[in-house]
């Protein structure tokens, strides 16, 4: 979701972005307070949570997160806090890795748990945010040669706005549903692993540029010819896989 949001608002100098890694670290989220809500409200729509049938527990929670201070500059030390490793694709085929530390988080949420008589005793969970969470973060480019290429304060504000757009999908009256029973108990694998072959036949190709300064072939019309194609599978403009160059005969 974060990739989709950022891809739609990329600066001109950035052609693509990818979340290469995400970790919650070893610092736990703190629960500042819990307020019990009337269980009978599950039978009617309340603050973005739609009415449902069954036995429910409703509560409102205030949660917070604060990164612990660390003087380590290595990846192991940085990984102690919640973090993202992002890769920005810029001109010239260069990739700039950026380490994003989550330094603070404050949110108020309302949660509804559906109870079941059998383990794990929890079924569906409905979660909604009461307003946008307050999130603070710190961005650090990992490539020293590119420290002056990207405006780090500007990167912080852009990433902050992207997170707000992504999280806004779960702010009341919208909500997020999660199947806790499946998450806690697991389920048998339903998808199959398959390896297939894609066959592409080029019937006609026009408009190729002239060849390079190396060995050149001349067509019957006396024009230079050194044509080739590369077939790739991409997502949001980023190549995920591509063939070797195939020369067109």
Buried (B, 14 or more C-beta within 10 A) or exposed (E): EBBEBBBEEBBEEBBBBBBEEEBEBEBEEEEEEEEEBEBEBBEEEBBBBEEBEEEBBBBBBBBBBBBEEBEEEEEEEBBBBBBBBBBBBBEEEEEBBBBBBBBBBBBBBBBBBBEBEEEEEBBBBBBBBBEBBEBBBBBBBBEEEBEEEBEEEEBBEBBBEBBBBBBEEBBBEEBBEEBBBEEEEEEEEEEEEEEEEEEEEEEEEEEBEEBEEEEEEEEEEEEBBBBEBEEEEEEBEBEEEEEEEEEEE
